[in-house]
């Protein structure tokens, strides 16, 4: 399966400027670029889909130039929304760009380990292209090559000016010029000939292909992947309802694992193709095995395992699986607790909630402290119903005191009904 066939099979291939680009990037040693804007301080799962599209080019031993769009985001790009977005301060853009760059290095290192190849990546903050340039230079070196007629004809601009209740600022209108200059600099200084991105970036891609061609008389290329939607038509995108941030301090490995574990059967085949590097045959085998007993969620476990490992790597994946087993599967929880590390216990406590041990505290006080009941007087009915468990043993006395003898590996497990857990940590 060649590069183009694989991109098509994996739901990626949408628009491209020239057929020849696939043959060119089938050979090793070419350069391409992919960019991310620092609109937030964390990489997100929607971004990850588009990045994997770029990584399929890198599997052919091509080098990725990753642009963090500090300068362009400080201006703001035109979107399909009815009005322009709010500007961020320069200080906030700087902070966001720095955090995203660190996350990217971690993720790309994990992908390289997973694929057993050395991925060549260079991260560039595009502010470096503009920081020494004044307005006169920009208009002379960039603006004169792009006609207003051409820019006005782009769908994303036409939509914003056709309705009198909508508008587009000159800053947003000039965004295409900045992006075009990015590509020109990448081509002239780094030899980059291809950009890959989302389908809603197509107008921008065409602008920098146009500018670079006019300034250099050379052909450069663009290619977009589809906007990936779930079975309900909602996008796996960075600003939508299902956005998942990949900073472990914001969305833990367990959270990401659970998000993917809750994938519907209808989305399973598509998401295995866009989120993982499993072969098309391996994916078909997983889907077939899953279909035999879908209630076991075999396919979702494969998806969650593959993606969590790519993003966070081995130890974080083990923690996510451990927490999932503890909370949702029929395992000997007290046996598991015996072997947890401090890091494991911290991760589990962050997900389920915990309180610090106070000397000889009573069960009824703990129930109030962890919000299992709203007052001391509600505890009795929960105990009478047999809903409260301490270290997986049913509690029959609300005045029972928790002491040193109850702790296993510095932890006591309190459970309400079937799945509601809290930890008491010594």
C-alpha positions as CSV (number, residue, x, y, z in Angstrom):
1,X,0.0,0.0,0.0
2,X,1.6,3.3,-1.1
3,X,1.3,6.6,0.8
4,X,-1.8,7.9,-1.0
5,X,-3.6,4.6,-0.7
6,X,-2.9,4.5,3.0
7,X,-4.1,8.0,3.6
8,X,-7.3,7.2,1.7
9,X,-7.9,4.0,3.7
10,X,-7.4,5.8,7.0
11,X,-10.0,8.6,6.3
12,X,-7.3,11.3,6.0
13,X,-7.1,12.3,2.3
14,X,-9.4,15.1,1.3
15,X,-7.9,17.9,-0.8
16,X,-4.5,18.3,-2.4
17,X,-2.9,20.7,-4.9
18,X,-1.0,18.3,-7.1
19,X,-1.1,14.5,-7.7
20,X,2.7,14.4,-7.9
21,X,3.2,15.3,-4.3
22,X,2.5,11.7,-3.2
23,X,5.1,10.2,-5.5
24,X,7.6,12.8,-4.3
25,X,7.0,12.1,-0.6
26,X,7.0,8.4,-1.2
27,X,10.8,8.9,-1.4
28,X,12.8,9.6,1.6
29,X,14.5,12.9,2.6
30,X,11.7,15.4,1.8
31,X,10.5,18.0,4.2
32,X,6.9,18.9,5.1
33,X,5.3,21.2,7.7
34,X,2.4,21.1,10.0
35,X,1.3,23.8,12.4
36,X,-0.6,24.4,15.5
37,X,-1.8,27.7,16.9
38,X,-1.2,28.6,20.6
39,X,-4.8,29.5,21.3
40,X,-4.7,27.3,24.4
41,X,-2.0,26.1,26.7
42,X,-2.4,22.4,25.8
43,X,-2.3,20.2,22.8
44,X,-5.7,18.5,22.2
45,X,-7.0,15.2,20.9
46,X,-8.4,16.9,17.8
47,X,-5.0,18.3,16.9
48,X,-3.6,14.8,17.4
49,X,-5.6,13.5,14.5
50,X,-4.1,16.0,12.1
51,X,-0.7,15.4,13.5
52,X,-1.0,11.6,12.8
53,X,-1.8,12.5,9.2
54,X,1.6,14.3,9.0
55,X,3.3,11.4,10.8
56,X,2.3,9.0,8.0
57,X,4.5,11.1,5.7
58,X,7.3,10.9,8.2
59,X,7.0,7.1,8.2
60,X,8.5,7.4,4.7
61,X,11.6,9.0,6.3
62,X,10.6,12.5,5.6
63,X,11.3,15.3,8.0
64,X,8.6,17.3,9.8
65,X,8.9,21.0,10.5
66,X,6.4,21.9,13.2
67,X,5.3,25.5,13.3
68,X,4.0,26.9,16.5
69,X,2.0,29.9,15.2
70,X,2.9,32.6,17.8
71,X,2.9,35.5,15.3
72,X,-0.2,34.4,13.4
73,X,-2.3,33.7,16.4
74,X,-1.4,37.1,17.9
75,X,-3.2,38.5,14.8
76,X,-6.1,36.0,14.7
77,X,-7.2,33.9,11.8
78,X,-10.6,34.1,10.0
79,X,-12.8,31.2,10.9
80,X,-16.2,29.9,9.9
81,X,-17.6,31.5,13.0
82,X,-19.8,34.6,12.6
83,X,-17.4,37.0,14.2
84,X,-13.7,37.2,14.8
85,X,-12.2,35.7,17.9
86,X,-10.8,37.6,20.8
87,X,-7.2,38.5,20.8
88,X,-4.9,37.0,23.3
89,X,-2.2,39.1,25.0
90,X,1.4,38.6,23.8
91,X,2.3,37.2,27.2
92,X,-0.4,34.5,27.1
93,X,0.5,33.5,23.5
94,X,4.1,33.1,24.6
95,X,3.1,30.9,27.6
96,X,0.8,28.8,25.4
97,X,3.4,28.3,22.7
98,X,6.0,27.2,25.2
99,X,3.8,24.6,26.8
100,X,2.6,23.2,23.5
101,X,6.1,22.9,22.2
102,X,7.1,20.8,25.3
103,X,4.1,18.6,24.9
104,X,4.8,18.0,21.2
105,X,8.4,16.8,21.9
106,X,7.0,14.3,24.4
107,X,4.3,13.0,22.0
108,X,6.7,12.7,19.1
109,X,9.2,10.9,21.2
110,X,6.5,8.4,22.2
111,X,5.4,7.9,18.6
112,X,9.0,7.3,17.5
113,X,9.4,4.6,20.2
114,X,6.1,3.0,19.2
115,X,7.1,2.8,15.5
116,X,10.7,1.9,16.2
117,X,11.9,4.7,13.9
118,X,13.7,7.9,14.5
119,X,11.4,10.8,13.6
120,X,13.1,13.9,12.4
121,X,11.3,16.9,13.8
122,X,12.3,20.6,14.1
123,X,10.0,22.9,16.1
124,X,9.9,26.6,14.9
125,X,8.1,29.5,16.5
126,X,7.0,31.6,13.5
127,X,7.5,34.8,15.4
128,X,11.1,34.6,14.2
129,X,10.0,35.3,10.6
130,X,8.4,38.6,11.5
131,X,10.1,40.0,14.6
132,X,12.7,42.0,12.5
133,X,10.2,43.0,9.8
134,X,8.4,46.4,9.7
135,X,5.1,47.2,8.1
136,X,6.7,48.7,5.0
137,X,8.9,45.7,4.4
138,X,5.9,43.4,4.9
139,X,3.7,45.2,2.4
140,X,6.6,45.3,-0.2
141,X,7.8,41.7,0.2
142,X,4.4,40.0,0.7
143,X,1.4,42.3,0.1
144,X,2.2,43.2,-3.5
145,X,2.2,39.5,-4.5
146,X,-1.4,38.8,-3.3
147,X,-4.4,40.5,-5.0
148,X,-7.4,41.6,-3.0
149,X,-9.6,40.0,-5.7
150,X,-8.0,36.6,-5.1
151,X,-8.3,37.0,-1.3
152,X,-11.9,38.2,-1.5
153,X,-12.8,35.1,-3.5
154,X,-12.0,32.7,-0.7
155,X,-15.0,31.1,0.8
156,X,-14.0,31.8,4.4
157,X,-13.8,35.6,3.6
158,X,-16.9,35.7,1.4
159,X,-19.0,34.2,4.2
160,X,-18.0,36.9,6.6
161,X,-18.6,39.9,4.3
162,X,-21.8,38.8,2.5
163,X,-23.9,39.3,5.6
164,X,-24.2,42.9,6.8
165,X,-24.5,41.6,10.4
166,X,-21.1,40.0,10.2
167,X,-17.7,41.5,9.7
168,X,-14.0,40.7,9.2
169,X,-11.2,43.0,10.5
170,X,-8.3,44.0,8.4
171,X,-6.1,42.1,10.8
172,X,-7.9,38.8,10.1
173,X,-8.1,39.6,6.4
174,X,-4.3,40.0,6.3
175,X,-3.9,36.6,8.1
176,X,-3.5,34.8,4.7
177,X,-0.5,37.0,4.0
178,X,1.2,36.1,7.2
179,X,0.6,32.4,6.6
180,X,1.8,32.7,3.0
181,X,5.0,34.3,4.2
182,X,5.5,31.4,6.7
183,X,5.5,28.9,3.8
184,X,7.8,31.1,1.7
185,X,10.3,31.3,4.5
186,X,10.1,27.6,5.1
187,X,10.6,26.9,1.4
188,X,13.4,29.4,0.9
189,X,15.3,28.7,4.1
190,X,14.5,25.1,4.9
191,X,13.5,23.5,1.6
192,X,10.0,22.6,2.8
193,X,7.6,21.9,-0.1
194,X,4.5,20.6,1.5
195,X,2.0,21.6,4.2
196,X,-0.6,19.3,5.6
197,X,-3.5,20.5,7.6
198,X,-7.3,20.4,8.2
199,X,-9.8,20.8,5.4
200,X,-11.0,24.1,6.9
201,X,-7.5,25.5,6.4
202,X,-7.7,25.0,2.6
203,X,-8.0,28.6,1.7
204,X,-5.0,29.4,3.8
205,X,-3.0,26.6,2.2
206,X,-3.8,27.9,-1.2
207,X,-2.6,31.4,-0.3
208,X,0.8,30.3,0.7
209,X,1.1,28.0,-2.3
210,X,0.2,31.0,-4.4
211,X,2.7,33.4,-2.7
212,X,5.6,31.0,-2.7
213,X,5.0,30.2,-6.4
214,X,4.9,33.9,-7.3
215,X,8.0,34.8,-5.3
216,X,10.1,31.8,-6.4
217,X,8.6,30.4,-9.6
218,X,8.7,27.0,-7.9
219,X,5.9,24.5,-7.2
220,X,5.0,23.8,-3.6
221,X,2.2,21.6,-2.3
222,X,-0.7,21.4,0.1
223,X,-2.9,18.6,1.3
224,X,-5.7,18.5,3.8
225,X,-7.2,15.7,5.9
226,X,-11.0,15.4,6.5
227,X,-12.6,16.8,9.6
228,X,-13.2,13.6,11.5
229,X,-16.7,13.3,12.9
230,X,-18.3,10.7,15.1
231,X,-21.5,8.7,14.3
232,X,-23.6,11.7,15.5
233,X,-21.9,14.1,13.1
234,X,-19.9,15.9,15.8
235,X,-16.3,16.8,15.2
236,X,-13.4,15.5,17.1
237,X,-12.0,19.0,17.2
238,X,-10.3,21.3,19.7
239,X,-13.2,23.6,20.5
240,X,-16.1,21.2,20.5
241,X,-18.0,19.3,23.2
242,X,-15.7,16.4,23.1
243,X,-12.4,18.3,23.3
244,X,-9.8,16.4,25.3
245,X,-6.6,18.2,26.4
246,X,-3.5,16.1,26.4
247,X,-1.7,17.9,29.3
248,X,-1.8,15.3,32.1
249,X,-2.4,18.0,34.6
250,X,-5.6,19.0,32.8
251,X,-6.9,15.6,31.5
252,X,-5.2,12.7,33.1
253,X,-4.1,9.6,31.2
254,X,-7.0,7.8,32.9
255,X,-9.4,10.5,31.6
256,X,-8.1,10.1,28.0
257,X,-8.3,6.3,28.3
258,X,-11.9,6.4,29.6
259,X,-12.9,8.9,26.8
260,X,-11.7,6.4,24.2
261,X,-13.0,3.4,26.1
262,X,-16.5,5.0,25.8
263,X,-16.3,5.2,22.0
264,X,-19.4,3.8,20.3
265,X,-19.2,0.6,18.2
266,X,-20.2,2.7,15.1
267,X,-17.1,4.9,15.5
268,X,-14.6,2.1,16.3
269,X,-13.3,1.3,12.9
270,X,-12.8,4.9,11.8
271,X,-11.1,5.9,15.1
272,X,-8.7,3.0,15.0
273,X,-7.7,4.1,11.6
274,X,-7.1,7.8,12.3
275,X,-5.7,7.5,15.9
276,X,-3.4,4.5,15.6
277,X,-0.6,3.1,13.5
278,X,-2.0,-0.4,13.5
279,X,-2.2,-1.9,10.0
280,X,-5.5,-1.9,8.1
281,X,-5.5,-5.7,8.4
282,X,-4.9,-5.6,12.2
283,X,-7.7,-3.1,12.6
284,X,-10.1,-5.3,10.5
285,X,-9.2,-8.2,12.8
286,X,-9.9,-6.2,15.9
287,X,-13.2,-5.0,14.7
288,X,-14.2,-8.6,13.7
289,X,-13.2,-9.9,17.1
290,X,-15.0,-7.1,18.8
291,X,-18.2,-7.8,16.9
292,X,-18.4,-11.3,18.3
293,X,-18.9,-10.1,21.8
294,X,-19.2,-6.3,21.8
295,X,-20.3,-6.1,25.4
296,X,-16.7,-7.0,26.4
297,X,-15.5,-3.7,24.6
298,X,-12.4,-5.4,23.1
299,X,-12.2,-2.9,20.3
300,X,-12.5,0.1,22.6
301,X,-9.8,-1.3,24.9
302,X,-7.4,-1.7,21.9
303,X,-8.2,1.9,20.9
304,X,-7.7,3.3,24.4
305,X,-4.5,1.4,24.9
306,X,-2.9,2.4,21.6
307,X,-3.7,6.1,21.9
308,X,-2.9,6.5,25.6
309,X,0.5,4.9,25.0
310,X,1.2,7.2,22.1
311,X,0.4,10.2,24.1
312,X,1.7,9.4,27.6
313,X,3.7,6.2,27.2
314,X,4.0,3.0,29.3
315,X,3.8,3.9,33.0
316,X,0.9,6.3,32.5
317,X,-0.9,3.6,30.4
318,X,-0.5,1.1,33.2
319,X,-1.9,3.5,35.7
320,X,-4.9,4.2,33.5
321,X,-5.6,0.5,33.1
322,X,-5.1,-0.1,36.8
323,X,-7.6,2.7,37.8
324,X,-10.1,1.4,35.2
325,X,-9.8,-2.2,36.6
326,X,-10.2,-0.8,40.2
327,X,-13.3,1.2,39.4
328,X,-15.2,-0.9,36.8
329,X,-14.1,-4.5,36.7
330,X,-14.5,-7.4,39.1
331,X,-10.9,-7.6,40.5
332,X,-9.6,-8.2,44.0
333,X,-9.2,-4.5,44.8
334,X,-7.5,-5.1,48.1
335,X,-4.9,-7.3,46.4
336,X,-4.3,-4.6,43.8
337,X,-3.9,-1.9,46.5
338,X,-1.0,-3.9,48.1
339,X,1.2,-3.4,45.1
340,X,0.5,0.2,44.1
341,X,3.3,2.7,44.1
342,X,3.1,6.2,45.6
343,X,2.6,7.5,42.1
344,X,-0.2,5.0,41.4
345,X,-2.0,5.9,44.6
346,X,-1.7,9.6,43.8
347,X,-3.1,9.0,40.4
348,X,-6.0,7.0,41.8
349,X,-6.7,9.5,44.5
350,X,-6.9,12.3,41.9
351,X,-9.5,10.5,39.9
352,X,-11.8,9.2,42.7
353,X,-11.2,11.8,45.4
354,X,-9.6,11.4,48.8
355,X,-9.3,12.7,52.3
356,X,-6.4,12.7,54.7
357,X,-6.6,10.3,57.7
358,X,-7.5,11.9,61.0
359,X,-6.8,9.9,64.1
360,X,-9.7,7.4,65.0
361,X,-12.2,9.1,62.7
362,X,-15.6,7.5,62.6
363,X,-17.3,6.1,59.4
364,X,-20.2,8.6,59.7
365,X,-17.8,11.5,59.7
366,X,-16.0,10.2,56.6
367,X,-19.3,9.8,54.8
368,X,-20.0,13.5,55.3
369,X,-16.4,14.6,54.5
370,X,-16.4,12.8,51.1
371,X,-20.0,14.0,50.3
372,X,-21.5,10.5,50.3
373,X,-24.1,12.1,52.6
374,X,-24.9,15.7,53.2
375,X,-25.2,15.4,57.0
376,X,-24.4,13.0,59.8
377,X,-28.0,12.0,60.0
378,X,-28.2,10.5,56.5
379,X,-25.6,7.8,57.1
380,X,-27.9,5.3,58.8
381,X,-30.1,4.5,55.9
382,X,-27.1,3.9,53.6
383,X,-25.7,1.5,56.1
384,X,-29.1,-0.2,56.7
385,X,-29.4,-0.7,52.9
386,X,-25.9,-2.3,52.8
387,X,-24.5,0.4,50.5
388,X,-21.3,1.3,52.4
389,X,-18.1,-0.8,52.3
390,X,-14.8,-0.3,54.0
391,X,-11.9,-2.1,52.3
392,X,-14.6,-4.1,50.4
393,X,-16.2,-5.3,53.7
394,X,-19.8,-4.2,54.3
395,X,-20.1,-1.6,57.1
396,X,-22.8,-2.3,59.7
397,X,-21.9,0.3,62.3
398,X,-21.7,4.0,61.5
399,X,-19.8,4.7,64.7
400,X,-17.0,2.3,63.7
401,X,-13.6,4.0,64.0
402,X,-11.0,3.9,61.3
403,X,-7.6,3.2,62.8
404,X,-4.1,2.2,61.8
405,X,-5.1,-1.4,61.5
406,X,-7.4,-0.6,58.6
407,X,-4.7,0.7,56.3
408,X,-3.1,-1.4,53.5
409,X,-0.2,0.3,51.8
410,X,-1.2,3.6,53.5
411,X,-4.6,3.5,52.0
412,X,-8.2,2.7,53.0
413,X,-10.9,2.2,50.4
414,X,-14.4,3.5,51.1
415,X,-17.1,2.5,48.6
416,X,-20.7,3.6,48.2
417,X,-23.0,1.1,46.4
418,X,-21.2,-0.3,43.3
419,X,-18.9,2.2,41.7
420,X,-18.5,5.2,43.9
421,X,-15.1,5.1,45.6
422,X,-13.1,7.4,47.8
423,X,-9.7,6.9,49.4
424,X,-8.5,7.7,52.9
425,X,-4.8,8.3,52.7
426,X,-2.5,8.2,55.7
